[in-house]
């Protein structure tokens, strides 16, 4: 997630995972998911109009990691890896102030889609975040620190890795969403989680809402698009720069299956 990008806790790296050669060369800890993503999105569309929408980079001081509410949806391979990382580094998470449950992954069903997400804990978003959406509940991913940072990102930084090494794709990509054949930035009209009984997810988060005085999303989310480009072996920023404004836009909704997918 773009909102969990602050610096280190000042703790020296220790207790590093023993990685295979493939993992040592990987951009993330989630090598299986990384390969699947590259194969699936090798020719995925990305719409210039969507990424021209104006947004702002959120601040942890104001958002407190609100897109971490209700946990982060993950695929099965990512779920397995996160559980392994939490088991191996439980004392380090504890030193960050996180009291993790024994099982940090739970099954989840959202709008008819069954999958996995990180476990949750109570979190007082409503008293800390101005205009916190009424349809968002006051729970957060168990890896969310009280100051809004991500414990998995802190662990990555302590180990001298890229800040998103241990962080699920759905988290650092927020508000970008991936479908089977498209890279999306949903708006008021296209957010698939805008339902009769649920008023949207991406468009209600600080980093995903429309901001008339903001900047084009392709600029604001440059870091995310560059990292995703490395995972996919593409140059998404160049593709956005060369696409014609009248190109057809993708219409398939996100397949992440969880309203709190970041």
Buried (B, 14 or more C-beta within 10 A) or exposed (E): BBBBBBEEBEEEEEEEBEEEEEBEEBBBBBBBBBBBBBEBBEEBBBBBBBBBBBBBBBEBEEBBBBBBBBBBBBBEBBBBBBBEBBEEBBEBBEEBEBEBEEEBBBEBEBEEEEBBBBBBBEBEBBEBBEEBBEEBBBBBBBBBBBEBBBBBBBBBBBBEBBBBBBBBBBBBBBBBBBBEBBBBBBBEEBBBBBEEEBBBBBBBBBBBBEBEEBEBBBBBBEBBBEBBBBBBEBBBBEBBEEBEEEEEBBEEBBEBBBBBBB
